[in-house]
Amino acid sequence: MSEDPPSGSSDEHYAAVAARYEQSAFYDPASSYNRWLIPHVVAALGLEPASRFADLGGGTGAFTAALSEAAGLTTLPSVVEPSPLREQATARGLPGLDEDAATFAGSPGVADWDALLLKEVVHHLSLGAFPEICLGLARRLSAHGRLVTITRPVEPDYPLFSAAKIVWRMNQPPASRYVSALEAAGLEVEEQEHAFRFEIPREEWFTLVRNRFWSTFSAFSDEQLEAGIRELEERYKDPILSFEDRLVFLVAKHAGP
Ligand SMILES: C[S@@+](CC[C@H](N)C(=O)[O-])C[C@H]1O[C@@H](n2cnc3c(N)ncnc32)[C@H](O)[C@@H]1O
């Protein structure tokens, strides 16, 4: 497995998809998927009204804002986001930090956050740099604070064409690699899995793939995506695709005495 971040700039990918980012059910804060997910994330982060919360790689801030509203936060959460998606977060009125996770982790604060979230972000970080990032985030976490990493399995249930499955696997380290780095930073980690069943019209899924709604698909040219979609048309004849989104939550907190 490569210790390097995935090839290509993720900033470029997110700049390209910025205008339609929240159109998919995965990133539309009002979708039934996100209405199911939000309480799980609020609980994992242990959010209370007074929590000081930063969403690292928080994208457009839509999910951040929904968490804030669900938890009744009295201080606005910060969105730490290196790509142009950050402008949508600041347009929502959320404080935006133009930093990547490593820069944020390396900043001098101590115990200045109660809740830190890395949702669907760690696959963009270099595994080689992750232990140092964990050390910095552990330093910034308050005594009872939580750092929650949300990632996905190496072998997901999605209807992916063969080449996309390979790209997914290459870019998706197993959760155990993150657990060991979190533990080495002095945190204790609870691993949870939460699954949501999607029932989605075939054509809708193909449109998401064509729109490169995940960075996985930005590895492919338009022609390659069309070939991949033809492969999926052959494999899935049912007009409705049914699959599980399995999310792995790593809930880390300072180890007790
Ligand atoms: C799949 S999106 C998830 C966005 C948001 N967390 C959500 O769940 O809606 C991945 C996000 O990670 C951000 N990202 C990529 N590399 C990053 C890095 N090194 N540090 C922090 N964020 C990063 C991207 O710009 C993008 O906003």
The ligand as a Gaussian input file, in Angstrom:
#p B3LYP/6-31G(d) Opt

LIG

0 1
 C      -15.581000      13.750000       0.520000
 S      -15.329000      15.392000       1.019000
 C      -16.142000      15.401000       2.602000
 C      -16.598000      16.776000       3.012000
 C      -17.339000      16.819000       4.336000
 N      -16.497000      16.325000       5.412000
 C      -18.618000      16.034000       4.239000
 O      -18.673000      14.927000       4.760000
 O      -19.566000      16.528000       3.615000
 C      -13.608000      15.454000       1.469000
 C      -13.166000      16.813000       1.958000
 O      -11.811000      16.702000       2.442000
 C      -11.127000      17.890000       2.067000
 N       -9.674000      17.647000       2.115000
 C       -8.883000      17.091000       1.177000
 N       -7.600000      17.062000       1.595000
 C       -7.598000      17.596000       2.837000
 C       -6.581000      17.857000       3.802000
 N       -5.297000      17.536000       3.565000
 N       -6.924000      18.446000       4.986000
 C       -8.227000      18.773000       5.232000
 N       -9.229000      18.543000       4.337000
 C       -8.920000      17.971000       3.167000
 C      -11.649000      18.146000       0.664000
 O      -11.329000      19.450000       0.216000
 C      -13.133000      17.881000       0.875000
 O      -13.811000      19.012000       1.340000

